[in-house]
Amino acid sequence: MGDMPALPVAQWLWTQKAGSSPEECEDDAYSWQSDEAGVDSAGRAVASLYVSVSDGASESLLARDWARLLVRDTVESMRLAGDWWEELPTFVRDLMERSALHWDTFLTRYRAERAAQGRPIAWYEQPGLEKGAFATVLGAEIRATVLEDGTTRRFWYAFALGDSCLFHLRDGRLLDSFPLRTVDEFGISPQLLSSRNHDVGLVAERMRLAYGELLPGDELLLTTDALAAWLLASEPPALPAFSAFDQQDFAEWVDVQRARARMRNDDVTLVRARV
């Protein structure tokens, strides 16, 4: 198969809304990469890092659980689909069928656990369960390919439904942002994926795609909307040294931005990968 192409390591930082507990955070993220190189259609050694970020909609019941399930199913669907961006409806169908099955399994377990705890589902909760949970979803693949001359090229491919965003930085400068490019594009009703939506065509139509090439030193940031809006409102983005941050550092930095009215009070998630 050839040598394993070098891939960046995904760094995940997050913090909950001010006044909430960590268990109440409705954002989630997930990343995965294989320990072995694969082979593309041209026989070249390839390797991929898959990352997904989701922001559960607080207005829906069990949004945290839906976001947690969705990021893992997104990575699994990307991983199994190969060049998933070339057959978007097929990829969307696989993701929606996979997540719908897992959601039904989760609800069955959730109902049983509630009953075992002496807290069965109340009548006023039933409409929320029937309506389903909602969340944004952003998925990205960083693929490294070893060429015939031994050099490696890396590209990113991403899809988005909603206002969680990907940022491509080079030399500390914002090269691209996806799917939103200005802070004015943020609204109060972003596109969301519902745990009860089975309309593959509609979701595929609303889903947006993008790609780009990564050079040594480039960074990708995948963020939920509060941090994404902060980044787009900062010209140029005044990025702190995220690479040196742990969870506590990140939470303290977010608290400072909130106190200065630069970032709204919301769950905040960042996944960072530097080539």
Stockholm file with secondary structure:
# STOCKHOLM 1.0

chainA/1-275         MGDMPALPVAQWLWTQKAGSSPEECEDDAYSWQSDEAGVDSAGRAVASLYVSVSDGASESLLARDWARLLVRDTVESMRLAGDWWEELPTFVRDLMERSALHWDTFLTRYRAERAAQGRPIAWYEQPGLEKGAFATVLGAEIRATVLEDGTTRRFWYAFALGDSCLFHLRDGRLLDSFPLRTVDEFGISPQLLSSRNHDVGLVAERMRLAYGELLPGDELLLTTDALAAWLLASEPPALPAFSAFDQQDFAEWVDVQRARARMRNDDVTLVRARV
#=GR chainA/1-275 SS CCCCCCCCCCEEEEECCTTSCGGGCCEEEEEEECSSCEECTTSCEEEEEEEEEEEECTTSTTHHHHHHHHHHHHHHHHHHHSSGGGSHHHHHHHHHHHHHHHHHHHHHHHHHHHHHTTCCCCTTTHHHHHHCCEEEEEEEEEEEEECTTSCEEEEEEEEEESSCEEEEEETTEEEEEESCCSGGGCCSSCCCEETTCCCHHHHHHHCEEEEEEECTTCEEEEECHHHHHHHHHSSSCCCCCGGGCCHHHHHHHHHHHHHTTSSCSSCEEEEEEEC
#=GC SS_cons         CCCCCCCCCCEEEEECCTTSCGGGCCEEEEEEECSSCEECTTSCEEEEEEEEEEEECTTSTTHHHHHHHHHHHHHHHHHHHSSGGGSHHHHHHHHHHHHHHHHHHHHHHHHHHHHHTTCCCCTTTHHHHHHCCEEEEEEEEEEEEECTTSCEEEEEEEEEESSCEEEEEETTEEEEEESCCSGGGCCSSCCCEETTCCCHHHHHHHCEEEEEEECTTCEEEEECHHHHHHHHHSSSCCCCCGGGCCHHHHHHHHHHHHHTTSSCSSCEEEEEEEC
//
